[in-house]
Amino acid sequence: MAAAPALPEVLTADQLLRSAAYLARAQEPSGAIPWFPGGHTDVWDHVECAMALTVTGRTVPEHAEAARRAYLWLADSRHPDGGWAAKFRQGTPVTALREANHAAYPAVGLLHHLLVTGDAEFAERTWPVVESGLEFVLNLRGDHGEIMWARSEDGSPGDHALLTVCSSVHHALRCGAALGGRLGRERPGWEAAADRLETLINDHEDLFADRSRFSMDWFYPILSGAVRGVAAKERLQQRWDRFVVPGLGVRCVSDQPWVTAAESSELVLALAAMGEREAGTRVLADVQHLRDAEDGAYWTGYQFAEDVRWPVERSTWTSAAVILAVDALTGATDGSRVFLHTWDDA
């Protein structure tokens, strides 16, 4: 057994394990991990929770098994075209809409699982989930190589591309290709598609629908590994004061007095990828006011003009994002390399 990650003066290993236990308790018998006990499930957030449980699964075997069940659920819940319904309730799809970033993200999670566990047999078993998901995504390509955000209920592709979605897909294509390489299943087409997205993200941001009021459009190109080096530093500096509220965390949208623990933690992942661990630690420390001391779960957000938690929910994926941020800052597991973009380093 390995010790759970800890971030001195921010979170102890025991505190992190308590947060992960909340995710495990929320998991449904099918393996799905909803937003909160009894709530709905979406695949992107489900995978984020599975990654967090994989991290703490080195310490708590029940968490490792919960993560495996989460990934196996993906195979059972797929749409025939390789995507997933945007929303499930108690394992049943409640919409025919299928989003691109949902279909792509299992590639990130399953590379993460292999890096942490070394379980190549499980990676082989779940490879069809990665392959069909990424092929679903590539079938949503637009004229310039951008990825349309979803496939509609009637089967038609969406009419616009989103910067955060394409950034997440870029990350997933890189991870899927890396996973395939480890399994002897080279996918140069995925790398080529990621290369094209990287060019669009860096040089043609005007191609994407304007969602610049959302902080994710600010930092996700960095988190995904598409924007690096000097360009990443400049991007963060340009909008830091617009989104970061000292002592409270990161706004979800620039024009609302609302910070969230998930956006804060995901900015930390971007900072960790840049090597800015001190700044990342400060941001993660600032958002600990959203931690529920009773069981370690995190409230989704805080509306600081009204001094209220909002929405009044403790989302599983918020706790998962905190766990992954701690792991990325400390490098405690090899899974952190998925967010540091160092999976191919010796």
Disulfide bonds with the S-S distance in Angstrom:
none
